[in-house]
Amino acid sequence: MADRTPTTLADLAHEVRSKNAGPFWVTMELFMRDANGYAIAADPSFLDERRIAELYGVDEDDIQMFRIPSLNVVKISFPRPVGQASLRDRDVHSGQHHVPLALLPVPDGALTVPSD
């Protein structure tokens, strides 16, 4: 039997993006396709400040998460590792920060849609 590629957050999302939120912050947004995808992305037992801290090497206490069910959106903000356009900044617009989040595998059990 061939290995199955795991489902990622990107597979369940209409769009996953990141952008700078001023010279010292990064914001990422998960625009989920539907309420089921949103329920997975918004579930704190799957995606929380601790998981973001692990993915991005930032302090868990500095992460801000906003769950917006009416839009099926999860928004995540945290301080940039270096100031925008500083000598060590390799992504001035923070346009590539979303990749680890987008590639985060979704647990198989989370994909099961409950029956009525």
PADRENDO-352056 format. One record per residue: residue number from 1; x, y, z of N, C-alpha, C, O, CB in turn. Coordinates in Angstrom, 1 decimal. Glycine has a CB too. Layout:
% PADRENDO-352056
+-----+--------+--------+--------+--------+--------+--------+--------+--------+--------+--------+--------+--------+--------+--------+--------+
!   k !    n.x !    n.y !    n.z !   ca.x !   ca.y !   ca.z !    c.x !    c.y !    c.z !    o.x !    o.y !    o.z !   cb.x !   cb.y !   cb.z !
+-----+--------+--------+--------+--------+--------+--------+--------+--------+--------+--------+--------+--------+--------+--------+--------+
! NUM !      X !      Y !      Z !      X !      Y !      Z !      X !      Y !      Z !      X !      Y !      Z !      X !      Y !      Z !
...
+-----+--------+--------+--------+--------+--------+--------+--------+--------+--------+--------+--------+--------+--------+--------+--------+
This chain:
% PADRENDO-352056
+-----+--------+--------+--------+--------+--------+--------+--------+--------+--------+--------+--------+--------+--------+--------+--------+
!   k !    n.x !    n.y !    n.z !   ca.x !   ca.y !   ca.z !    c.x !    c.y !    c.z !    o.x !    o.y !    o.z !   cb.x !   cb.y !   cb.z !
+-----+--------+--------+--------+--------+--------+--------+--------+--------+--------+--------+--------+--------+--------+--------+--------+
!   1 !    0.8 !   -1.2 !    0.0 !    0.0 !    0.0 !    0.0 !    0.9 !    1.2 !    0.0 !    1.8 !    1.3 !    0.8 !   -1.0 !    0.0 !    1.2 !
!   2 !    0.6 !    2.2 !   -0.8 !    1.4 !    3.4 !   -1.0 !    1.1 !    4.3 !    0.2 !    0.0 !    4.4 !    0.8 !    1.1 !    4.1 !   -2.3 !
!   3 !    2.2 !    5.1 !    0.6 !    2.0 !    6.1 !    1.6 !    1.0 !    7.2 !    1.1 !    1.1 !    7.6 !    0.0 !    3.3 !    6.7 !    2.1 !
!   4 !    0.2 !    7.6 !    2.0 !   -0.8 !    8.7 !    1.7 !   -0.2 !   10.0 !    2.2 !    0.3 !   10.1 !    3.3 !   -2.2 !    8.4 !    2.4 !
!   5 !   -0.2 !   11.0 !    1.3 !    0.3 !   12.3 !    1.7 !   -0.7 !   12.9 !    2.7 !   -1.9 !   12.9 !    2.5 !    0.4 !   13.2 !    0.5 !
!   6 !   -0.2 !   13.4 !    3.9 !   -1.1 !   13.9 !    4.9 !   -1.8 !   15.2 !    4.4 !   -1.3 !   16.0 !    3.6 !   -0.4 !   14.2 !    6.2 !
!   7 !   -3.0 !   15.4 !    4.8 !   -3.8 !   16.6 !    4.6 !   -3.2 !   17.7 !    5.4 !   -2.9 !   17.5 !    6.6 !   -5.3 !   16.4 !    4.9 !
!   8 !   -3.0 !   18.9 !    4.8 !   -2.4 !   20.0 !    5.4 !   -3.5 !   21.1 !    5.6 !   -4.5 !   21.0 !    5.0 !   -1.2 !   20.5 !    4.7 !
!   9 !   -3.1 !   22.1 !    6.4 !   -4.0 !   23.3 !    6.5 !   -4.3 !   23.9 !    5.2 !   -5.4 !   24.4 !    4.9 !   -3.5 !   24.3 !    7.5 !
!  10 !   -3.3 !   24.0 !    4.3 !   -3.4 !   24.5 !    3.0 !   -4.5 !   23.8 !    2.2 !   -5.2 !   24.4 !    1.4 !   -2.1 !   24.6 !    2.2 !
!  11 !   -4.6 !   22.5 !    2.3 !   -5.6 !   21.7 !    1.6 !   -7.0 !   22.1 !    2.0 !   -7.9 !   21.9 !    1.2 !   -5.3 !   20.2 !    1.9 !
!  12 !   -7.2 !   22.5 !    3.2 !   -8.5 !   22.8 !    3.7 !   -8.8 !   24.3 !    3.6 !  -10.0 !   24.8 !    3.8 !   -8.6 !   22.5 !    5.2 !
!  13 !   -7.9 !   25.1 !    3.1 !   -8.0 !   26.6 !    3.1 !   -8.3 !   27.1 !    1.7 !   -7.8 !   26.5 !    0.7 !   -6.8 !   27.2 !    3.7 !
!  14 !   -9.0 !   28.2 !    1.6 !   -9.1 !   28.9 !    0.3 !   -7.8 !   29.6 !    0.1 !   -7.3 !   29.7 !   -1.0 !  -10.3 !   29.9 !    0.4 !
!  15 !   -7.2 !   30.2 !    1.2 !   -6.0 !   30.9 !    1.1 !   -5.3 !   30.9 !    2.5 !   -5.9 !   31.0 !    3.5 !   -6.2 !   32.4 !    0.6 !
!  16 !   -4.0 !   30.8 !    2.5 !   -3.1 !   31.0 !    3.6 !   -2.1 !   32.0 !    3.2 !   -1.4 !   31.8 !    2.3 !   -2.4 !   29.6 !    4.1 !
!  17 !   -2.1 !   33.1 !    4.0 !   -1.1 !   34.2 !    3.6 !   -0.5 !   34.8 !    4.8 !   -1.0 !   34.7 !    6.0 !   -1.9 !   35.2 !    2.8 !
!  18 !    0.6 !   35.5 !    4.6 !    1.3 !   36.2 !    5.6 !    1.6 !   37.6 !    5.0 !    1.8 !   37.8 !    3.8 !    2.6 !   35.5 !    6.1 !
!  19 !    1.8 !   38.5 !    5.9 !    2.1 !   39.9 !    5.5 !    2.7 !   40.6 !    6.7 !    2.5 !   40.2 !    7.8 !    0.9 !   40.7 !    4.9 !
!  20 !    3.4 !   41.7 !    6.4 !    3.9 !   42.5 !    7.5 !    2.8 !   43.3 !    8.1 !    1.9 !   43.7 !    7.4 !    5.1 !   43.4 !    7.1 !
!  21 !    2.9 !   43.5 !    9.4 !    1.9 !   44.3 !   10.1 !    2.6 !   45.4 !   10.8 !    2.5 !   45.6 !   12.0 !    1.0 !   43.4 !   11.1 !
!  22 !    3.3 !   46.2 !   10.0 !    4.2 !   47.2 !   10.5 !    5.6 !   46.7 !   10.5 !    5.8 !   45.5 !   10.2 !    3.7 !   47.7 !   11.9 !
!  23 !    6.5 !   47.5 !   10.9 !    7.9 !   47.1 !   10.9 !    8.4 !   46.0 !   11.9 !    9.5 !   45.5 !   11.8 !    8.8 !   48.3 !   11.1 !
!  24 !    7.5 !   45.7 !   12.9 !    7.9 !   44.8 !   13.9 !    7.0 !   43.6 !   14.1 !    7.2 !   42.9 !   15.1 !    8.0 !   45.6 !   15.2 !
!  25 !    6.0 !   43.5 !   13.3 !    5.0 !   42.4 !   13.5 !    4.8 !   41.7 !   12.2 !    4.8 !   42.3 !   11.1 !    3.7 !   42.9 !   14.1 !
!  26 !    4.4 !   40.4 !   12.3 !    4.0 !   39.5 !   11.1 !    2.6 !   39.1 !   11.4 !    2.2 !   38.8 !   12.6 !    5.0 !   38.3 !   10.9 !
!  27 !    1.7 !   39.1 !   10.4 !    0.4 !   38.6 !   10.6 !    0.2 !   37.5 !    9.5 !    0.5 !   37.6 !    8.3 !   -0.7 !   39.7 !   10.4 !
!  28 !   -0.4 !   36.4 !    9.9 !   -0.8 !   35.3 !    9.0 !   -2.3 !   35.1 !    9.1 !   -2.9 !   35.2 !   10.2 !    0.0 !   34.0 !    9.4 !
!  29 !   -2.9 !   34.7 !    8.0 !   -4.3 !   34.5 !    8.0 !   -4.6 !   33.2 !    7.3 !   -4.1 !   32.9 !    6.2 !   -5.1 !   35.6 !    7.3 !
!  30 !   -5.5 !   32.4 !    7.9 !   -6.0 !   31.2 !    7.3 !   -7.5 !   31.4 !    6.9 !   -8.3 !   31.6 !    7.8 !   -5.9 !   29.9 !    8.3 !
!  31 !   -7.8 !   31.5 !    5.6 !   -9.1 !   31.6 !    5.1 !   -9.6 !   30.3 !    4.8 !   -9.3 !   29.7 !    3.7 !   -9.2 !   32.6 !    3.9 !
!  32 !  -10.4 !   29.7 !    5.7 !  -10.8 !   28.3 !    5.5 !  -12.0 !   28.2 !    4.5 !  -12.8 !   29.1 !    4.4 !  -11.2 !   27.6 !    6.8 !
!  33 !  -12.0 !   27.1 !    3.7 !  -13.1 !   26.9 !    2.7 !  -14.5 !   26.8 !    3.2 !  -15.4 !   27.3 !    2.6 !  -12.8 !   25.7 !    1.9 !
!  34 !  -14.6 !   26.2 !    4.4 !  -15.9 !   26.0 !    5.0 !  -15.9 !   25.9 !    6.5 !  -14.8 !   26.0 !    7.1 !  -16.6 !   24.7 !    4.4 !
!  35 !  -17.0 !   25.7 !    7.1 !  -17.1 !   25.6 !    8.6 !  -16.3 !   24.4 !    9.1 !  -15.8 !   24.5 !   10.2 !  -18.6 !   25.5 !    9.0 !
!  36 !  -16.3 !   23.3 !    8.4 !  -15.6 !   22.1 !    8.9 !  -14.1 !   22.4 !    8.9 !  -13.4 !   22.1 !    9.9 !  -15.8 !   20.9 !    7.9 !
!  37 !  -13.5 !   23.0 !    7.9 !  -12.1 !   23.4 !    7.9 !  -11.8 !   24.4 !    9.0 !  -10.8 !   24.3 !    9.6 !  -11.7 !   24.0 !    6.5 !
!  38 !  -12.7 !   25.4 !    9.1 !  -12.6 !   26.4 !   10.2 !  -12.5 !   25.7 !   11.6 !  -11.7 !   26.0 !   12.4 !  -13.7 !   27.4 !   10.1 !
!  39 !  -13.4 !   24.7 !   11.8 !  -13.5 !   24.0 !   13.1 !  -12.1 !   23.4 !   13.4 !  -11.7 !   23.3 !   14.5 !  -14.6 !   23.0 !   13.1 !
!  40 !  -11.5 !   22.8 !   12.4 !  -10.2 !   22.2 !   12.6 !   -9.1 !   23.3 !   12.9 !   -8.4 !   23.2 !   13.8 !   -9.8 !   21.4 !   11.3 !
!  41 !   -9.1 !   24.3 !   12.0 !   -8.0 !   25.4 !   12.2 !   -8.2 !   26.1 !   13.5 !   -7.2 !   26.6 !   14.1 !   -8.1 !   26.3 !   11.0 !
!  42 !   -9.4 !   26.3 !   14.0 !   -9.7 !   27.1 !   15.2 !   -9.7 !   26.3 !   16.4 !   -9.8 !   26.8 !   17.5 !  -11.1 !   27.7 !   15.0 !
!  43 !   -9.5 !   25.0 !   16.3 !   -9.5 !   24.1 !   17.5 !   -8.2 !   24.3 !   18.3 !   -7.1 !   24.0 !   17.8 !   -9.7 !   22.6 !   17.1 !
!  44 !   -8.3 !   24.8 !   19.5 !   -7.1 !   25.1 !   20.3 !   -6.3 !   23.8 !   20.7 !   -5.1 !   23.9 !   21.0 !   -7.4 !   25.8 !   21.5 !
!  45 !   -6.9 !   22.6 !   20.6 !   -6.2 !   21.4 !   20.8 !   -5.3 !   21.0 !   19.6 !   -4.4 !   20.2 !   19.8 !   -7.2 !   20.2 !   21.2 !
!  46 !   -5.5 !   21.7 !   18.5 !   -4.7 !   21.4 !   17.3 !   -3.8 !   22.6 !   17.0 !   -2.6 !   22.5 !   16.9 !   -5.6 !   21.2 !   16.1 !
!  47 !   -4.4 !   23.8 !   17.0 !   -3.6 !   25.0 !   16.6 !   -3.8 !   26.1 !   17.7 !   -4.8 !   26.6 !   17.9 !   -4.1 !   25.6 !   15.3 !
!  48 !   -2.7 !   26.3 !   18.5 !   -2.7 !   27.3 !   19.5 !   -1.4 !   28.0 !   19.6 !   -0.5 !   27.8 !   18.7 !   -3.0 !   26.6 !   20.9 !
!  49 !   -1.2 !   28.9 !   20.6 !    0.0 !   29.7 !   20.7 !    1.3 !   28.8 !   20.8 !    2.3 !   29.1 !   20.3 !   -0.1 !   30.6 !   21.8 !
!  50 !    1.1 !   27.7 !   21.5 !    2.3 !   26.8 !   21.7 !    2.7 !   26.2 !   20.4 !    3.9 !   26.2 !   20.1 !    1.9 !   25.7 !   22.7 !
!  51 !    1.8 !   25.8 !   19.5 !    2.1 !   25.2 !   18.2 !    2.8 !   26.3 !   17.3 !    3.8 !   26.0 !   16.6 !    0.9 !   24.6 !   17.5 !
!  52 !    2.3 !   27.5 !   17.3 !    2.8 !   28.6 !   16.5 !    4.3 !   28.9 !   17.1 !    5.2 !   29.1 !   16.3 !    2.0 !   29.9 !   16.6 !
!  53 !    4.4 !   28.9 !   18.4 !    5.8 !   29.2 !   19.0 !    6.8 !   28.1 !   18.5 !    7.9 !   28.4 !   18.2 !    5.7 !   29.2 !   20.5 !
!  54 !    6.3 !   26.9 !   18.4 !    7.2 !   25.8 !   18.0 !    7.5 !   25.9 !   16.5 !    8.7 !   25.7 !   16.1 !    6.5 !   24.4 !   18.2 !
!  55 !    6.6 !   26.3 !   15.7 !    6.8 !   26.4 !   14.2 !    7.7 !   27.6 !   13.9 !    8.5 !   27.5 !   13.0 !    5.4 !   26.6 !   13.5 !
!  56 !    7.6 !   28.7 !   14.6 !    8.3 !   29.9 !   14.2 !    9.4 !   30.3 !   15.2 !   10.0 !   31.4 !   15.0 !    7.3 !   31.0 !   14.1 !
!  57 !    9.6 !   29.6 !   16.3 !   10.7 !   30.0 !   17.2 !   10.5 !   31.3 !   17.9 !   11.4 !   32.0 !   18.1 !   12.0 !   30.0 !   16.5 !
!  58 !    9.2 !   31.6 !   18.2 !    8.9 !   32.8 !   18.9 !    8.3 !   32.5 !   20.3 !    7.9 !   31.4 !   20.5 !    7.9 !   33.7 !   18.1 !
!  59 !    8.3 !   33.5 !   21.2 !    7.8 !   33.3 !   22.5 !    6.3 !   33.2 !   22.5 !    5.6 !   34.0 !   21.9 !    8.2 !   34.5 !   23.4 !
!  60 !    5.8 !   32.1 !   23.1 !    4.4 !   31.8 !   23.1 !    3.6 !   33.0 !   23.7 !    2.5 !   33.2 !   23.2 !    4.1 !   30.6 !   24.0 !
!  61 !    4.1 !   33.7 !   24.6 !    3.4 !   34.8 !   25.3 !    3.3 !   36.0 !   24.3 !    2.4 !   36.9 !   24.6 !    4.1 !   35.2 !   26.5 !
!  62 !    4.0 !   36.1 !   23.3 !    4.0 !   37.2 !   22.3 !    3.0 !   37.0 !   21.2 !    2.8 !   37.9 !   20.4 !    5.3 !   37.5 !   21.8 !
!  63 !    2.4 !   35.8 !   21.1 !    1.6 !   35.4 !   20.0 !    0.1 !   35.8 !   20.3 !   -0.4 !   35.6 !   21.4 !    1.6 !   33.9 !   19.7 !
!  64 !   -0.5 !   36.4 !   19.3 !   -1.9 !   36.8 !   19.4 !   -2.7 !   36.0 !   18.3 !   -2.3 !   36.0 !   17.1 !   -2.1 !   38.3 !   19.2 !
!  65 !   -3.7 !   35.3 !   18.8 !   -4.6 !   34.6 !   17.8 !   -6.0 !   35.1 !   17.9 !   -6.5 !   35.4 !   19.0 !   -4.5 !   33.0 !   18.2 !
!  66 !   -6.6 !   35.2 !   16.7 !   -8.0 !   35.7 !   16.6 !   -8.8 !   34.7 !   15.8 !   -8.4 !   34.4 !   14.6 !   -8.1 !   37.1 !   16.0 !
!  67 !   -9.8 !   34.2 !   16.3 !  -10.7 !   33.2 !   15.6 !  -12.0 !   33.9 !   15.3 !  -12.6 !   34.4 !   16.2 !  -11.0 !   31.9 !   16.5 !
!  68 !  -12.3 !   33.9 !   14.0 !  -13.4 !   34.7 !   13.5 !  -14.4 !   33.7 !   12.8 !  -14.3 !   33.6 !   11.6 !  -13.0 !   35.8 !   12.5 !
!  69 !  -15.3 !   33.1 !   13.5 !  -16.2 !   32.0 !   12.9 !  -17.1 !   32.6 !   11.8 !  -17.4 !   31.8 !   10.9 !  -17.0 !   31.4 !   14.0 !
!  70 !  -17.5 !   33.8 !   11.9 !  -18.5 !   34.3 !   10.9 !  -17.8 !   34.4 !    9.5 !  -18.5 !   34.5 !    8.5 !  -19.0 !   35.7 !   11.3 !
!  71 !  -16.5 !   34.4 !    9.5 !  -15.7 !   34.5 !    8.3 !  -14.9 !   33.3 !    8.0 !  -14.3 !   33.2 !    6.9 !  -14.8 !   35.7 !    8.3 !
!  72 !  -14.9 !   32.3 !    8.9 !  -14.1 !   31.1 !    8.7 !  -12.6 !   31.4 !    8.6 !  -11.9 !   30.9 !    7.8 !  -14.5 !   30.3 !    7.5 !
!  73 !  -12.2 !   32.4 !    9.5 !  -10.8 !   32.9 !    9.4 !  -10.2 !   32.7 !   10.8 !  -10.8 !   33.0 !   11.8 !  -10.8 !   34.3 !    9.0 !
!  74 !   -8.9 !   32.3 !   10.8 !   -8.0 !   32.4 !   11.9 !   -6.9 !   33.3 !   11.6 !   -6.2 !   33.1 !   10.6 !   -7.5 !   30.9 !   12.3 !
!  75 !   -6.6 !   34.3 !   12.4 !   -5.6 !   35.3 !   12.2 !   -4.6 !   35.1 !   13.4 !   -5.0 !   35.0 !   14.5 !   -6.2 !   36.7 !   12.2 !
!  76 !   -3.3 !   35.2 !   13.0 !   -2.2 !   35.0 !   14.0 !   -1.2 !   36.1 !   13.8 !   -0.8 !   36.3 !   12.6 !   -1.6 !   33.5 !   13.8 !
!  77 !   -0.8 !   36.7 !   14.9 !    0.2 !   37.8 !   14.8 !    1.3 !   37.5 !   15.8 !    1.0 !   37.0 !   16.9 !   -0.4 !   39.2 !   15.0 !
!  78 !    2.5 !   37.9 !   15.5 !    3.6 !   37.8 !   16.4 !    4.8 !   38.7 !   16.0 !    4.8 !   39.1 !   14.8 !    4.2 !   36.3 !   16.5 !
!  79 !    5.7 !   39.1 !   16.9 !    6.8 !   40.0 !   16.5 !    7.7 !   39.3 !   15.4 !    7.9 !   38.1 !   15.5 !    7.6 !   40.3 !   17.7 !
!  80 !    8.1 !   40.2 !   14.5 !    9.1 !   39.7 !   13.5 !   10.4 !   39.3 !   14.2 !   10.7 !   39.9 !   15.2 !    9.3 !   40.9 !   12.5 !
!  81 !   11.1 !   38.4 !   13.6 !   12.4 !   38.0 !   14.2 !   13.4 !   39.1 !   14.2 !   14.3 !   39.2 !   15.1 !   12.9 !   36.8 !   13.5 !
!  82 !   13.4 !   39.9 !   13.1 !   14.2 !   41.1 !   13.0 !   13.3 !   42.2 !   12.4 !   12.3 !   42.0 !   11.8 !   15.5 !   40.9 !   12.1 !
!  83 !   13.7 !   43.5 !   12.7 !   12.9 !   44.6 !   12.2 !   12.9 !   44.6 !   10.7 !   13.8 !   44.3 !   10.0 !   13.5 !   45.9 !   12.7 !
!  84 !   11.7 !   45.1 !   10.1 !   11.6 !   45.2 !    8.7 !   12.6 !   46.0 !    8.1 !   12.9 !   47.1 !    8.5 !   10.2 !   45.7 !    8.3 !
!  85 !   13.2 !   45.5 !    7.0 !   14.3 !   46.2 !    6.2 !   15.6 !   46.4 !    7.0 !   16.4 !   47.2 !    6.5 !   13.7 !   47.5 !    5.7 !
!  86 !   15.7 !   45.7 !    8.1 !   17.0 !   45.8 !    8.8 !   18.0 !   45.0 !    8.0 !   17.7 !   44.3 !    7.1 !   16.9 !   45.3 !   10.2 !
!  87 !   19.3 !   45.1 !    8.4 !   20.3 !   44.4 !    7.7 !   20.1 !   42.9 !    7.6 !   20.5 !   42.3 !    6.5 !   21.7 !   44.7 !    8.4 !
!  88 !   19.5 !   42.3 !    8.6 !   19.3 !   40.8 !    8.6 !   18.0 !   40.4 !    8.1 !   17.7 !   39.2 !    8.1 !   19.5 !   40.3 !   10.0 !
!  89 !   17.1 !   41.3 !    7.7 !   15.8 !   41.0 !    7.2 !   15.9 !   40.4 !    5.8 !   16.4 !   41.0 !    4.8 !   14.9 !   42.2 !    7.2 !
!  90 !   15.4 !   39.1 !    5.6 !   15.4 !   38.5 !    4.3 !   14.0 !   38.4 !    3.6 !   13.9 !   37.9 !    2.6 !   16.0 !   37.1 !    4.5 !
!  91 !   13.0 !   39.0 !    4.3 !   11.7 !   38.9 !    3.8 !   11.0 !   40.2 !    4.2 !   10.2 !   40.2 !    5.1 !   10.9 !   37.6 !    4.2 !
!  92 !   11.2 !   41.3 !    3.5 !   10.8 !   42.6 !    3.9 !    9.2 !   42.7 !    4.0 !    8.7 !   43.3 !    4.9 !   11.2 !   43.6 !    2.8 !
!  93 !    8.5 !   42.0 !    3.2 !    7.1 !   42.0 !    3.2 !    6.4 !   40.9 !    4.0 !    5.2 !   40.7 !    4.2 !    6.5 !   42.0 !    1.8 !
!  94 !    7.3 !   40.0 !    4.6 !    6.8 !   38.8 !    5.4 !    5.9 !   37.9 !    4.5 !    5.1 !   37.2 !    5.1 !    6.1 !   39.3 !    6.6 !
!  95 !    6.1 !   37.9 !    3.2 !    5.3 !   37.2 !    2.3 !    5.5 !   35.7 !    2.3 !    4.8 !   34.9 !    1.7 !    5.5 !   37.7 !    1.0 !
!  96 !    6.6 !   35.2 !    3.0 !    6.9 !   33.8 !    3.0 !    6.7 !   33.1 !    4.3 !    6.9 !   31.9 !    4.4 !    8.3 !   33.6 !    2.5 !
!  97 !    6.3 !   33.9 !    5.3 !    6.2 !   33.3 !    6.7 !    5.1 !   32.3 !    6.8 !    5.1 !   31.5 !    7.7 !    6.0 !   34.5 !    7.6 !
!  98 !    4.1 !   32.3 !    5.9 !    3.0 !   31.4 !    6.0 !    3.3 !   30.0 !    5.7 !    2.5 !   29.1 !    6.0 !    1.9 !   31.9 !    5.1 !
!  99 !    4.4 !   29.7 !    5.0 !    4.6 !   28.4 !    4.5 !    4.6 !   27.3 !    5.6 !    3.9 !   26.3 !    5.4 !    6.0 !   28.3 !    3.8 !
! 100 !    5.3 !   27.4 !    6.7 !    5.2 !   26.3 !    7.7 !    3.8 !   26.1 !    8.2 !    3.4 !   25.0 !    8.5 !    6.2 !   26.7 !    8.9 !
! 101 !    3.1 !   27.2 !    8.4 !    1.7 !   27.0 !    8.8 !    0.8 !   26.3 !    7.8 !    0.1 !   25.4 !    8.1 !    1.1 !   28.4 !    9.1 !
! 102 !    1.0 !   26.7 !    6.5 !    0.2 !   26.1 !    5.4 !    0.5 !   24.6 !    5.3 !   -0.4 !   23.8 !    5.0 !    0.5 !   26.8 !    4.1 !
! 103 !    1.8 !   24.2 !    5.6 !    2.2 !   22.8 !    5.4 !    2.0 !   22.0 !    6.7 !    2.3 !   20.8 !    6.7 !    3.6 !   22.7 !    5.0 !
! 104 !    1.4 !   22.6 !    7.7 !    1.1 !   21.8 !    9.0 !    0.1 !   20.7 !    8.7 !   -1.0 !   21.0 !    8.3 !    0.6 !   22.8 !   10.1 !
! 105 !    0.5 !   19.4 !    9.0 !   -0.4 !   18.3 !    8.8 !   -1.6 !   18.4 !    9.7 !   -1.4 !   18.7 !   10.9 !    0.3 !   17.0 !    8.9 !
! 106 !   -2.7 !   18.0 !    9.2 !   -4.0 !   17.9 !   10.0 !   -4.1 !   16.5 !   10.5 !   -4.0 !   15.6 !    9.7 !   -5.2 !   18.4 !    9.2 !
! 107 !   -4.3 !   16.3 !   11.8 !   -4.5 !   14.9 !   12.3 !   -5.7 !   14.2 !   11.6 !   -6.7 !   14.8 !   11.4 !   -4.7 !   14.9 !   13.8 !
! 108 !   -5.5 !   13.0 !   11.3 !   -6.5 !   12.2 !   10.6 !   -7.8 !   12.2 !   11.3 !   -8.9 !   12.4 !   10.6 !   -6.1 !   10.8 !   10.4 !
! 109 !   -7.8 !   12.1 !   12.6 !   -9.1 !   12.1 !   13.4 !   -9.9 !   13.4 !   13.2 !  -11.1 !   13.4 !   13.4 !   -8.8 !   11.9 !   14.8 !
! 110 !   -9.1 !   14.5 !   13.0 !   -9.8 !   15.8 !   12.8 !  -10.6 !   15.9 !   11.5 !  -11.5 !   16.8 !   11.4 !   -8.8 !   16.9 !   12.9 !
! 111 !  -10.3 !   15.1 !   10.6 !  -10.9 !   15.1 !    9.3 !  -12.3 !   14.4 !    9.2 !  -13.0 !   14.5 !    8.3 !  -10.0 !   14.6 !    8.2 !
! 112 !  -12.5 !   13.6 !   10.3 !  -13.8 !   12.9 !   10.3 !  -14.9 !   13.8 !   10.6 !  -15.0 !   14.5 !   11.6 !  -13.7 !   11.8 !   11.3 !
! 113 !  -15.9 !   13.8 !    9.7 !  -17.1 !   14.7 !    9.9 !  -18.1 !   13.9 !   10.7 !  -18.5 !   12.8 !   10.3 !  -17.7 !   15.1 !    8.5 !
! 114 !  -18.5 !   14.5 !   11.9 !  -19.5 !   13.7 !   12.7 !  -20.8 !   13.5 !   12.0 !  -21.2 !   14.4 !   11.3 !  -19.7 !   14.5 !   14.0 !
! 115 !  -21.4 !   12.3 !   12.2 !  -22.7 !   12.1 !   11.6 !  -23.8 !   12.6 !   12.5 !  -23.6 !   12.8 !   13.7 !  -22.9 !   10.5 !   11.3 !
! 116 !  -24.9 !   12.8 !   11.9 !  -26.1 !   13.3 !   12.7 !  -26.7 !   12.3 !   13.6 !  -27.6 !   12.6 !   14.3 !  -27.1 !   13.9 !   11.8 !
+-----+--------+--------+--------+--------+--------+--------+--------+--------+--------+--------+--------+--------+--------+--------+--------+
